[in-house]
């Protein structure tokens, strides 16, 4: 296991102060150009900036180490929290690798966090920053005049070949489902601005969680796990159809609900989450039928799962990062069975996912928090501020058609491309 030292190893713990704000600000408008941290849906959530501390960790037990680091750090802080709601007080933003044992997961404790929820707004500062000194919203730069796209690890024909190989493995009985992703490289004529991208994503996809952590940003429709006290909730998505115009749109929606292939894929994703979560809960509620989640570019089959976690001292009691570690990866981003699916992904995708399709979100010192899956996203390039790497994936099951799956990835790429081009 490897872990980077935190950036603020001072012996004296910094003070953390949370105050209520008289007015609810536009969260995304507060973000600086560099180091934006975000978890926002329909104008509510958290944004942050600055780094009071940072942990980068990988290897077996990475999330257990991160949980211990956060617990120790939180316990040492001098906290003055006048708000006392989920997301107030000390908060860490996290972007976890798809494979935490092999990839690097990033945890960032901001110097400043601004939150908004249910009519309340607050600001949390770490150290000497004034907890009432909100920055003035800065104007956004114009969109790039030119964008150039290039294939990532696999060109479309090669990726379709990988899908065909996966379908053959499924037909041979090696596994029931595997999620294959592809990447797309984009270069602009000017440096890409995270604020503009987040603003455009939030405007186009208000029902998604608009996130940003350490240069990975996007708008995810999938909630991996939310914890508020003992209450847990998740939104599972699997099975996708494009949007159409007029009557064709309704036909596509009805076809998705009736599709045996998509319903089978969806059931695998729900079952994998429920099996992983069940040992930690006294009760779980799972709808018998999926619903439709309609987004501007696609529709998904969706199931909202809710549960009650065991009390302290009961078998299965765990922190949120422990729960995330237990449920990830679900069949929605990996496949079934997961160990076989991971091996097939490593063999056929031809790329390192990094933090794509990994958990992303936030955790506070009480243990409350929200984690989604890093989908419909892009990783800004550290070595070239005008470039980014986009990701999109599809669930492959028996009967999957490579051309149709390629078209689905193109629909999913379109979510981020629209933010780039607007």
N, C-alpha and C positions, 0 to 999 in steps of 0.2 A: 504494500500500500504506500502511496505517496501523498503527502499533504503539504501545501504551501503554508508558510507561517502567516499569521494575521498581520495586517499592515500597522496595527497600533498596539504593540506589546507592552505599553506603559504599565507600571506596577499599580498606579492609581486609576481606578475605573472612572471613565467619564460620566458626567451627569446626563441623564436623558429626561427631557421635559416635554410634556404634551399639553397643549392648551387648545381650548375650543376657539374656532374662528367665527366671527359674527356673520360672515357671508360665505356661501358655498361657491368656491372658485371653479372655473373650468380647469380640471386637473391637467389635461395634456398641454394646455397653453403655458403652464408654469415650467415645463421641462427645459433644461439647457441643451445646447447643441451636442455636447459631449457627455457621456456617462448617463444617459437617460435610463430610468427604471420605471416600469409601468405594469399595472394590472388593473384595467379599467373596462367596465361594461355599462352601457347606457349612462355614461357620465359619472358613475360611482366606482369606488375602488381606492387604489393607492398609487401615488407616484412618488419617486424619490430621486435624489441626486447626491453627489459627493460619496466618498468612501470613508467611513469611520473604521471599518474592518473588512477583511476579505479572507475567504478560505477557498482554496482549490484542492480537490481531493479525488483520488482514484484508487482502484484496487478492491479486493474482496473486503466487505464490511465498510465501504465508503460512506454510505448513508448513516450507519450506526456511529461512525466517527464524527460525521457532521452534526448529528443529533446531540452527541455528548459535548462537542465544541460549543454549540448554541446554548445548551442548558448551562454549562459552566459560565459562559460569557454573560448570559442573562442574569444569573444569580449574583454576579459580582457588581452589577450596575446599581447606581443610585438613581432611582426612578421617581419622578414626580408626574403622575398621569392624572389630569383633572377630568378626563373624558371616560376612560374605563370601558371601551367597547372593543370588539374584535378589530385588530389593526391599529389600535392606539398603543402608546408605549413603545418599547423596543421592537423592531421589525427587521427581519432579514429577507431579502429577495433571493430566490434560488432558481438556477437553471441546471438541471441534472442530465447527465449523459444518457443516451438511449441505453447503453450498456455501462452502468456505473462502475463495474469492475475493470473495464478496459478503457473507457473514456474519462475525460476530466469534467467533474461537476463543479459549478461555480456558485458561491454563496457571498452575497454582498450586503453589508450593513450600511445603509445610507447615513450621511450626516444630517440630511433633512428628508422627512416624509410628510406628505400632505394627503389626508384621507377625506373621503366623503361617502356617507351612507345614511339612507333613511332620514334625510333632513338635517343630519349632523355633519359638521365639517371640523377638522382639527389639523394641527401641525405639530410634528414631533421633531425635536432637534437633539443631536448628540454633541456634547462639548459646549463650546462657548457661543455658538450661533444664537441669535435672538429668535425665540420661538414665535414671534409675531411679525417677523420681517419677511413678508411674502415678496418674491420677485415680480416685477412687472412683466406681463406677457410680451414676448419678443415677436416681431413679425417673421413670418415664414419666408424662406427664399423661394424663388420661382422654381417650377419643376424643370428637370433636365430637358434640354432641347433635343438631344439625341441619345438613344439607348441602343446598344449592340448586344445581341444575345448569342451565346455559343453553347454547344452541347457540353454537359458535364462528364461524368464518368463513362456513360454509355450513350451512344446516339440512339434515336428512336427505334431503328431496325434491330439493333443489338438488344435493347431493352425488351422489345417484343419477343425476341428469342429467349430471353431470361424468363419471361412470363410463360411461354410455351413449355420450357423445361420444368417450371414449377408445377404447371398443370399436370404434366406427365408424372411428377413425383406424387402428386395427390392421387392420381389415378392408380398408381402402384401401391397406394395405401401407406406411404411413408408418413404422411401428415394430412390433416383435414383442411388447414388454411395457412397461408403465409402472406404477409404484407410486404410487397416489393415497392421500393421508392426509387425515384430518379432525381437528379439535380440538374439545374440549369444555371449557367453563369451569365451575369449581366454586368455591363460596364457603361457608365454614363459619361457625358462630357464635362461634368462638374462633380465635386464630392457629394455623395448621397447624404441627405439630412434625415436623421432618425425622427426628428419632430414632425417633419412634413409627412413622412411615411405613416407614422402612428396616427396623425390627424386624419389622413385620407382613409386608412383602414377602419378607424372608429366611425367615421361618417358613413362608409359604405356597408359596414358589418356591425351595426349597433348591438345585435344580440350575441356577438362573440366577445371573448375576453381579449382585449388589445394589450399585448405584453411586450416588454423589452427588458432583457437582462444581459449585460456584457456583450452587446452587439448582436444578439439574437433577438429578432423582433417579428411580430406577426399578429394575427387575429385568429384565435382558436375557437371553434365551436364546441370543443369537447372538454368537459369538466371531469378530471380524473378523480378528485376527492376534495370535498370541503369538510372542515371540522369546526363546529361551534359548540363548545362544551363537550357533551357526549353525543351530540347529533352529527351524523355523517350523511353526506349526499354525494351523488355522482351522476353524470350524464354520459351514457354510452352511445356512441355513434358508429354505425357500420352499415354498409349498403347505401349506394349513392346513385342519383340520377341527375342528368343535366336539366336545366330550365328550358322552357320553350315559350312560344308566343300563343296567347289566346287558348283555343281549345286544345292545342298540342301540349301546352303546359299542364293542363288537367289530365290529359291522357298519360303523360309521363309520370305524374304523381300517382295515379291509380296503378300504373304498371309497376312502380317501385313497391307499393304496398303489397301487391299480389305476386311479386317475383319470388319463386322458390329459391333461386340462387341467392338473392340479396337477403331474404329472411333467414336462410341457413347461415350466411356469413354473420348476420346480426346476432343470432342466437348464440353462436360461438363466443362472440365478444362479451355478451351479457353474462353467460355462464362462467367465463374465466374470471370476471370481476367478482361475481357473487361467491364463487368457490374460495377465492383468496380472502375476501372480506368476512365471510361467515364466522370463522373462529374468533374474531374480535368483537362480535356483536351479540347482544341479547335478542335483537329483532332486526329483520331485514324485510323491506317491502319492495316487491318487484312486479310491475304491471305484466299482465299476461300477454298483451299485444303491444308492439312498438307504435309510436306515433311518428308523424312527419315533422322534421325540422326544415323549414323553408328559408333559404338564404338567397341573396340576389343572383348567385351564379349556379348553385346546385341545391338539391334536396338530399336529406339523409334520413334513414330510419333511426329513430332515437328512443331510448328508454331511460327514464329517470329513476334511479335507485336511491332509497333512503333507509337509514338504519340508526340504531341506538347502540353506542359503544358500551362495553362492560365498564362497571365502576372500578375505581382504584382498588387494587388488591384482588380483583377477580382474574381468573385465567384469561389471557388474551389482552389485558390492558396494555396499551402502547401509545407512544407519541405519534404525531402526525407523520413525521419522517419515517418512523417504523412502519406505519400503515402504507405509506407510499411505496416503501421498499417491498412490502408484501404483495401489493396488487400490480406493480409494474414489472414487466410489460404485460398488458392485457392482450387478448387476441385482436383487439382493434388496431394495434400498431405493430404487432409481432406475428402472431399466428397460434395454431394449436396442433400438437403440443408445443409449448413455448421453446423448450430446449432444441427440438428438431427444427422448428421454424427459424430460430436464431442462426443455426448452422447453415440452413439454406439461404438465408439473407446474406450471410458472410460470403457464401460461395457465389451467389448469382448477381448481387447488386453491383459489385465492383467499386464500392465507395465506402468511406468512413462516414457514418451518419453524424458523428459528433453529438451535439445536443438536440438535433432534430428528432422529433417523436419522443423525446424524453419529458419528464415532468418539469413544469415551470410554474412559478407562483411565489407565494410568500408565507411566512410563518411568524407569529408574534410570540412574546415571552410567556403568554398564558397557555400556549399550545394550540390556539386557534389559527386557522389559515385556509388558503385555497390553492390547489394545484390543478392546472390543466395539462393538456398534452401539447407540446410545441409543434403545431401543425399550421399549414397556410403561412409559412414563415420564410425568412431569409437570414443568413448570417452575413453581416457586413464584414468585409475583408480588412484585417488589421494592417496589411502591408500596402493596400491600395484603397483609399477612402472613396474612390469613385466606383468601386466594384462590390458585388455581393453574390452570394450563392443561394439560389432558391431551391426549395424542396417540395415534392408532392409524391404521395404514395397511394396504393390501391390494395384492397384485400383480394387475394387470389384464392379461389375455391374451385371445386369441380365444376366444369362448364364455363369457366372464365374465358373470354375471348380476348386475345392480345390486342387487337385493334381497338376494341371497346375500352379496355383498360388504359391504353395509351391516350385515348380521347378524354378519359376521366382525369388523368394527370394534367392534361392541358387545361381542363376546366378549373382544376385546383390551382395551377400556376396563375391563372387569370386573376385570382383574388389579389395576389401581390402585384402582378403586373399593372393592374388598374391603379394601385396606389403609386407606383413608379411613374406612370404616364400622365397622371392627372395634375 
